[in-house]
Amino acid sequence: MLRKLCLQILFCHVLTLFAGLADNSLFAADTVSQRNVIRAMRRASEFYRDKLAVQGGYVYYYSLDLQERWGEGKAGPDQVWVQPPGTPTVGMAYLKAYQATGDQYYLDAATDAALALVYGQLKSGGWTNSIDFNPRSKLTADYRNGQGSGRDNSTLDDGISQSAIQLLIRVDQAHQLKNQKIHEAAMIALNALLKAQYPVGAFPQVWTGPVENIPGKAASFPDYDWRTEGRVKNYWDCYTLNDGLAGYVSTALMEAYEIYQDERYRQAVLKLGDFLIQAQLPDPQPGWAQQYSFEMQPIWARKFEPPAVTGGETQDVIETLMNIYRFSGDRKYLEPIPRALAYLNRSHLPDGQLARYYELRTNRPLYMERNGKNYSLTYDDSDLPRHYGWKIKSQWAGLQREYKAIESGQPKPVFQPGSRELTLQAQIILNALDDQARWISTSTGERLVGQPKFPVNSRYIASEVFSRNLETLSSYLQALKEK
């Protein structure tokens, strides 16, 4: 959620560089006609759906000749990705286009994406990161439809099952709950998610069935040498906040409650909020960790993920608690926030970023150095492994503004480009669409979601770019309607 907001803000910062060109005919508002936008959206979507979809699903990246496909690494010919920005991301963009245009084509495309997820739903009710439609492939999992084999590990890592649920329930809503396959899969997924919630309100990273009834405790620091002790082999079964889990899960449950009005979903959100209050670590570090033991102490996950207070999870939890407050009206969910914001503010690195990890008790930024397959802890950030984000963008200022808005009784600040800026965005997107109806990206050597790291100046097609552009053009059409 925070990552998506960062991308939106960065995109709009780039657009403001073009503001001085607003009088140029290239950016004149009358060139961004409703007709041109609708035509471009349909052309781009037909290319994406007709040329790139596999059984309605998508991966992250495609080579221009369409001979290579990538998710997290190279994708098999019958494989699609659930993890964002894969199938659910593209499906949600189609849904937004349907809402903006009323064109049945987009609902059909979103429905195809939802049915791809139905095919790959696991027997445990959720999803793993990808789906393979070839029953003989070694890349299948234990699908509910019996067409696969392998593990039955439903995961909440990186928003995988949450994003699948969100697409299913939104498509279910668009069909007025009348598409039997999609409605049934949505109900199975939501029931499985509820059963995966611990009684204390926490969720594991992975589940295969209902979780144990474990008594709750307040968070504390380990009373042993966490550097060498306390590793949990199956850390994924423990209480998890890693990679925005709290924000993703709470959003999915709130949307489910909005659509189905089932009180169980509301109660699950409140229980998650109660857990987040309990999971706040004590002074001098009133933030949150990635993983907790059942004793409510930070624990190791992977060998380069130590027990620590984490900048990213702390930001996600603050945002989630504010959302739960707005959902519930209960001010207890705001109580942890002032201390956490003050902690984040005093934890900024000299360049204004936040460290992913802060050492327990000392709050020193904590990193890893790599020697082959081994890792060791260090305070030195001069030679960090490149496969992992050791520093993250601070969202402190925005979170502080949002909290002050709550305290003053103002509505939640929502980033909405003004009409002039939205017109600029739409024109830039239209100009970028090539004669084959593609939005082509060029690598600058940056680390891309899921890898691989494309060579500098290599060109590719990205689901994230397609989805973002389609959603922006849909927003432009909505803005025209509201004039």
N, C-alpha and C positions, 0 to 999 in steps of 0.2 A: 504494500500500500504506500509506504513512504517512498519506495523506489519509483513507483509510478508517478507520484507527485513531483519527485525530483526531475523526472524526464519531461513532464509537462512544463515545469517552470523553466528548465534549461531551454526547451524548444521555443518558448515564448520570449526568453531573453535574446535568443538569436534573431527572432523576428523583429524585435525592436530596432535592430541595426538597420533594418530596411525602412523604418518609419519615415526617414527623410526623403524617401522616394515615392511617398504616397501621392504626389501630384503627377508623377510620371504616368503615361497612358498604360504602361504595363500593369500598374497597380490600381487603375481606375476601377471604382466599384461597379460600373456598368459592364465591365468585362467579366465580372464574377456573377453572371446571371444564374437564376435558378435553373434554367434549362441546361446551361453548360455544366453546372455542378452535378445535376442529376445524371446527365449523360456520362460524365467522367466517372462517377461512382459506379454506374452500371457496367461500363467498359472494364474498369479495374477489377470489379468483383467477378465478372464473367471470366476474365483471364485467371484470377486466383482460384476460382471454383473449378473451372473446366480443365485447366492445365496442371494444377498443383495438388488438388485434393485427392486423397486416397480413402475411398469409402466414406467421404465426408470429413475426414480429419486432415491435420496439417502438422508439419514440423517447424523448426525455427528458421532455417535458412535453405536456400536453393541456389544452385549455380545457374548462370544465365542460360546455359544450354539445357537445363533441367535434367542433366544426367547424374548430378550429385545432390544429396539431401542430407541435412544435419539436424540433429537434436542436441543431446549431450554427446557429442561425437557423431560419427557417421551413422545415418539411419538406414535400416534395411528397406528393401523395395516395397514391403507391405506394412511398414511401421509408421505410426503417427505418434505425436507427443501430446500427453495430457498436461504436463508441467508448463505453466506460462513461460514464454508467450506462444504456446502451441495451440491446440484445438479449441480450448475454451476461450482463449483470447480472441481468436478469429471469429468464433461463433458469436461472442458478445458484440463484436463490431457489426456483424450482419444484423443482429437484433436492433442495434441503435439505428442502423440504416433503414430498417423496416419501420421503426417508430417515426422516423423523420419523413419517409416517403410514402408509406402505406403500400409499397410495392411487394406483392406476394413473393416475388423472386427471393428477396432477402430473408423472409421467414422460412422459405423452403431451404435456403442455404444454412441458416442457423439450425433448422431441424435436422438436416443431414449431419451437422457437427455434433448435435446432441445424440443422435442415433449411433454415431461412431463411439461416443462415450458409453452408451448403453451396451454396445458389443463388448467393450473392454472392462466393464464393471466386474470387480472381483467377487468371489463368493462371500468374502468378509464384508462386502457392501461398499467399499471405497475403490480407490484406484492406485496403481503404481505409476511411475513416471511416463510410461509409454504403452502403446497397444500394438500388437502385431496381428494382422488379419489372416496370416497363413497358419493354420492349425499345426503344421509340421515344423514351424520355425522354432528354434531354440530361444527366441526372444519373447515367446508368449508367457503369460502367467496363468493363474488358476481362475479363469473367467467364469462368471456365473452362468453363462450360456453353454458351458461345457466344451467350448471350441479351443481351449488352451490347456496348458499344463505348466507346472512350476509352482512358484511361491504364491501365497495368498496374503501378502503383506500390504494392507491398505495403509497409505501414508498421508500425513499432514505436512510433510516437509515441503518447503517452497510453494505452499499454496496448492498442492496437486489435487487432493480430493476436494478441498474447499472450492477451487475454481470450477471443477467439474460439477459440483452440486449447484453452484450459482447459475451456470448455463442451463442445466436441466430444469431448475425451478422457474427460471425466467422464460424458457421456451414452453414449459408446461403452462405457465400463466398466459402466454400469448395464444396457446391453443385452448384456453378456457378449461384446462384440466381434462381435455377430451382425447389426448393422444395416449392411449393405454400404455404403450411401451415406455414412453418417457415419464409418465406419471408414476408408474410402478417403480421404475428405477430410482426416481427422486425420493419416493417414500422409503424404499429399502436403504438408500444412502443416508437419509436423515435419521432413520431409526438406528442404523449402525453407528452413526456419529454420536448419538445420545448414549448408546451403550459403551462407547469408548471413553466417555468422560468419567474421570475418577470422582468419587463422592465429594472430594474436597474442591471440585470444580476444574481441576487441571486436565489436560489431555496429554497422551503419549505422542511421540513422533510417529509411531507405527502401531497398528493393531491388527489382530487376526480374529478377535472375538471380544466379548465383554471383559472389562477390567476388574481387578480385585477391589474389595472394599477395604481401603486403607485409611486409618484415622489421620486427620489433618494436624499440622503443626505450624508454628510460625517459623519463618526463615531465620537461619543462623549461619555463622561462619563455621567451617570444619574445625574440630578440635584435635586434628591430627595433621601430619605433614602431607598436605594435599599434593605436593610435588611427586611423591613416591608412593603414596597410599591411596586407597579409596576408589580405585578405578572400578567401574561397573561394566561388565562385559556387554550386557544387553541394555546399554544406556537408552536406547530408543523406546524401551518400555516405561521409562521414568517420566517425570513431569517435564514438559518441554515448552520452551518459548522461542526456540531457535528459528531464525529466518522469518520473523513476522507472524508466527503461528497464531498468537493471540488476536491480532488484527484480522487475519484471514478468517479464522473460525468465527469470531464474533460477528463479522459482516455477513457471512453465509447464514448464520442462525437468525440474525435480525431480518434479513431478506426473507427467509423461510417463514418467520412469524408474520411478516407483512403480507405475504401471499396466502398462507394457509390458516392464519389465526389460531394456531395450535399452541396452547399455553406451555407445553413442554419446551418449545424452542425458546420462549421468553425466559423460562426458569433456568435453562441451560446457560443463557447469556449472563444472568445474574450470578449464577454459581461460578462461572469463569471470572467474573469481576471480583467475587469474594476471594477466589484463589489468588488473583493478582495482588490484592491488598495484603494477604498473608505472605506472599512470596517476596515482598519488598525487603531487602536486606537491611540490617540495622546500621546506625551511624558507626563509622564516619562515611559509609558508602550506601546511602539509601536508594540504590538502583536495583536492577534485576540481572539475573544470570541467564545463560542459554539453556542449561539443563539443571535439574534438581533431583537429588535422591528422594526416597520416600521419607527421609528424615528432614527434608526441606533444606538441604545444604547443596551449594554448587558442586557439580561433579564433572569429571572428564567426559567428553564425547569422543570424537575421533582423536588420533594421537597428536594433532596440531590444534585441538580445541580444549584448552585447559579450563579448570574451574576458575571463574573470574566474574567480575562485574562487567557487563558488556554494554557498550555505547548504543549499538543498534537495537538490541532488545529493550533497553531502557526507554529509548525514544518510542518504539512501537507500543510498549505498555502504557506510556503516558497518553498517547493518542487514543488507544483503545479504551482506557478508563474514562476519558472525556466523552467518547462515543457512547459508552454504557451509561454514563450519567444522563446524557441527552435522551437515551432510549428509556431509561427507568425513572428519571427525576429524583433519584436518591443521591443526596450529597455525600454519602459515605464514600462513593467512588472517586470523589475529588480530593479526599483527605490526604492521600499519599503524594499528590502532585507537586505542591510547593517545595517540599524537601527534595524531591527527585529533580525538579528543574534547577534548584540551587546547586545540587550536586553536579549535574551536567555542566552547568556554567563554569564551575571551578575546575572541571576536568578537561577543558579544551586544550588541545595541543597548540604549540606556538603558531602554527599555520591556520588555526581556526577549525581544524577537523577534530574528530573524536577518534580515539583508539577503539578498535574492536574489543580489546581486552584490557582490563585494569586489574592489577594484582590485588588479591584480597588483603584487606586492612591497610596496606600502604598506599594504594591507589596509583602506583607507578604504572605507566603504560607498559604492557607486557606483550612480547612478540615471540616468534620462533625463528630459529635458523635451521637450515636443512643440510644434512649430510647423507646423500644417497636416499635411502628410504627412512632414515631416522630423523627425528626432530629433537631439538633441545631449547629450553626456555632462555630468553635473553631480554635485556632492556634496550638492546641496540637495534635501531631500525634501518641501518645502512645497507643491509644485504638480506632483504626479506624474500621468502619463497613467492613466486609470481602467480601461483595458482589460486591464491586466496586473497580476499580483501582485508588487509590488516588495519586500514584506516578508513573511516567513513565520513560522509558529509554530515555536518551538524545541522539538525533541524530545530535547534534550541530556540532561535528567535521566533520562528513560526509557531512552535508549541506554546511559547510564552504569550504570544499575542492571542492565541486561541483560548488559553486559560483565562486571560484578562477579560476577553469577550464574554466568557461564561460568567465570571464574577460580576460583570456589569449588566448581565441579563440580555446581552446581544445575541442574535442568531449566529450559528456557526459560520465563520468566514469561508466562503467558497470561491475558488479561483475561477472567474469567468472572464475571458477576454472581452474587451469592449468591441462594439460593432466595427470600428475602424481596424482594430488589431485582428479581429476574426476575419475580416475581408482580406487583409494582408496574408493571413495564414492560408485561406482558401486559394488565393491567387498563386501563391508559391507552390502549393500542392498541385494545383492544376498544371502549372508550368512544368513541374517535375515529372508528370506522367508522360512516358515516351510513346512512340507510335505503335508499340505492341501492348499498350495499356499496362505497363509495369512501372512501379516505383523502384528504381535501382539504387542500392547503397554502395558506397565505396569505402573500403577499410582504410582507416588512418593508423592501423596498428594497435587499436584499442582492444582491451580484453572484452570479448563478447559473451553474452549469456550462454552458458552451456558449452563454450568452446566450439569449434577450434579457433585459434587465433589466426585469422586470415592474414596473408601477406599484405603489406602496405600497398594501397592502390588497387587491390583486387576488388572485383565487382560482384555483387550477389543480390538476391531478393530476400527480404526479411519479413516474416509474419508480423513482427512488432511494428515495423514501419507501415505496412499495409493496414493493420488494424488501427493504428493511431491516426493515419490519414483519413481512413473511412469514417472514423468517429468524429474527427474535426469537421469534415465536410457535412456530416449529419448535423452537427451542432450549428453550422452556418445556415443550413436549411431551416432548422428550428427557429433560429434568430430572425430569419426573413418572415416566417409565419407570424411571429410575435410583434412585428412592426405595426 
